Amino acid sequence: MSDMPTLETQPSMEVRKARAKFRAWHRGTREADYMIGGYFDRYHETWGEAEMDWFEDLLAEDDVDVMAWGLQTQAVPERFQGDMIEKMQRLDYVDIPS
């Protein structure tokens, strides 16, 4: 028996997005929550498999690194470079409640 997920065991896109939303908004610091959670809220509705894979990989990274990439204070690793991180770097989606 293989340990590889099958179509029956792979979570649906809806389940993946629900998990990602929770993980994006429960990072450990308010700053990371706003940056990563806000990014998810702003863009997730248009994501397909590739974008979701990218975001799930990003969620596995340390918050300090993700925030440094988003704030452009640290070089973005090649595997995360592209349109998705460029959108994050704009920070135009962060809504900080008063």
Secondary structure, DSSP 8 states (H G I E B T S, - for coil): ---S--TTTS--HHHHHHHHHHHHH-SSSHHHIIIIIHHHHHHGGG--HHHHHHHHHHHTS-HHHHHHHHHTSS---GGG-SHHHHHHHH-TT-----
